[in-house]
């Protein structure tokens, strides 16, 4: 297959150390959605037990065990 294989692009970005930068490749609406999701999924203030569960869940789902 040729064309826009997003999965391959993600792997390439991870291999080269590049990070996704919403400010350079997303519209204002997409940036607002990302900010809202980030605030919802990674709150700055919450009970410690909730923060631990959120972090463990996101790390497991995103493959970030031990990276944060």
Phi, psi and omega in degrees: 000143175238165178114205188278080176273094184299324181298318178295322178297321180296315179297315179300318180296320180292321181293328183267359179084005179282144178249153176291126180242099182299333182290337182258346185225011179235150176289169179300321179295316178295320177298320178296320179295317178298316179298318179295316179295318179298316179295323180287317185275336179230068182296150179278332181231121177193161176304144183304322181295323178291317179300317180296317180293317178299313181297314181298317180295311181295320179296320179294314182290326185263358179069035183252027181304120177079003182269345181241000000 
